[in-house]
Amino acid sequence: MANTLDFTPTPSGRSTPLHFRDVVSAIHDHPLQECGHLIDCACKSLQGYVVQVLTSVSHQIHDALKQYKTEGDSEAHKIFREAAGHTKAGLLPETVNPDEETIPGIQHPGSTGVIYCSDRAMANGFSYTSSHEWANLGQGAPEVGDIPDAPPRPQSIQLPFDSLEYAPTTGVKELREAVANLYNHTYRQGKESQYTYENVCIVPGGRAGLSRVAAVVGDVYCSYQIPDYTAYDQMLGAFKRLVPVPTALDPANRYRMDLDQLRKDIRTQGLEVVLMSNPRNPTGQVVQKDELKELVETARETSTTMILDEFYSWYIYPDDESEFGKSISSAEFIDDVNEDSIIIVDGLTKNWRLPGWRVCWVVGPKNVVTALSQSGSFLDGGANHPLQLAALPLLDPVHVQAEKIALQKHFKHKRDHILKRLARLGLKVAVPPESTFYVWLNLEHLPAPLNNGLLCFTLRRSSKSFSRKKCIVIPGIFFDINPAHRRNLFNSPCHHFVRLSFGPPIESLDKGIDAMARVLKRAKKEGMHGFGHNYKKSMDGSGASLEHHV
């Protein structure tokens, strides 16, 4: 047929409806029998165009609706509130919830962020037997294997006959002495007041140590910062004599502690105890040098007890390589170890990269240690006896220095690596970590629902030609210490954040960043439809398949 019109789509994806006048003109120019064919082609082309337009409008409406404003708008938030122990305070009924209270008088305290996210990941395919298939950037533990230039990892322990007995609730005396000597050697050389074993209490893990301390604190106002370590939420909620008083750290001030404001709060609010991590989890910032000295002086001058969680005291990343091997502790600025009201919690978990040993300590005035012995007698009974003995050679100052230098070089390399990879994805970290092994990442500039930390905590992508790649991170809301569970999560200052851990080996970091890159690429290519819903709720398979979720 002469002068046949071409109805094939243009490179833009559009076809002839934008030139419909050409169809009308063709009807006049062609014999009558050809008009039916032309009109049929035109109608089909118009139909395809209309479908394209309606699909585009539908996606825009869907994306607009994704601008969640309350917890009720978000499936992920509703699942979180349905989990035992996470119900928002003040909701009725508050008596018997069959999912939370199986027998009268028992209530769930709620889980920490790492545990909640692990449970949710298990509901969606994660298992410890197949953990190598996942990139767990949510873990709050460092890699435990060999790292360059570090001493060999312990692979066996002796079991002396005496170690089969209970250890004292304050710990084995030899280990207490070793801890005291290490602090004196590292932080208190030349000072008149020195730590002895009587200033040290060995505890079965950091949380056990914090719980022992909380159990001996009286009816006082206890200050804490937001954001901070997720377990403080449950600790402050469980020990009812503590009255928690929050202070929000300003991201515009790089999450620095405002010491002038702290002194004002002590004076005007009657604060008697301040609880904080230092170095800071999750922001990766650190109070050190003159600022740390001023904090210790504030405790002394105001008769305020400072409980300092110093588990990341070795994870310091100096620009000057000659500074490698230095660590931080408030112990450096204490005048009298038995008079200054500073309580330090630390252990083998992070610095020695031995989280499975659960051998930690609390360092403070003698009278605090005697109180901790009593609280330990009914809370936990004491730390593992054989592992306390096995820890003794690990606290030798020469061994410690070698561990410290290797750790700082290795983790600084991993920090720089993950920051560069995030930057290439357009995920610039506003406040890069100076310490710890965490990145506090703000997702606020991403489109909803990717800008929602809770929705983003598990990234999973499937492909017909590649094995499934999964990535776990921790939503920022878990670091919004909110013991009463009263705040709407969408009003949390941590709502748009996630915490990424560069504790795992670098191969896992790359696997996790690759998974995040795929999700961002898919969102850019396909829009936001399909994100943020159809979660499995439990390991029994309830809920829809989670093939493409963020």
Secondary structure, DSSP 8 states (H G I E B T S, - for coil): -TT-------TTS--GGGGHHHHHHHHHHS-HHHHHHHHHHHHHHHHHHHHHHHHHHHHHHHHHHT---SGGG-HHHHHHHHSTT---TT-S--S--TTT-SSTT-------HHHHHHHHHHHTT--GGGGGGEEETT-SS---S--TT-----------GGGGS---TT--HHHHHHHHHHHHHHH-TT-SS---GGGEEEESSHHHHHHHHHHH--SEEEEEEES--THHHHHHHH-TTEEEEEEE--GGGTT---HHHHHHHHHHH-EEEEEEESS-TTT-----HHHHHHHHHHHHHHT-EEEEE-TTTT-B--SSGGGTT----GGGG-S-TTTS-EEEEEETTTSSS-GGG--EEEE--HHHHHHHHHHHHHHT----HHHHHHHGGGG-HHHHHHHHHHHHHHHHHHHHHHHHHHHHTT---SS--SBTTEEEEE-TTS-TTTT-TTTTSEEEE--SSS--EEEE-EEGGGGS--TT--S-GGG-TTTTEEEEE--S-HHHHHHHHHHHHHHHHHHHHH-STT-S---B-STT--B---SSB-
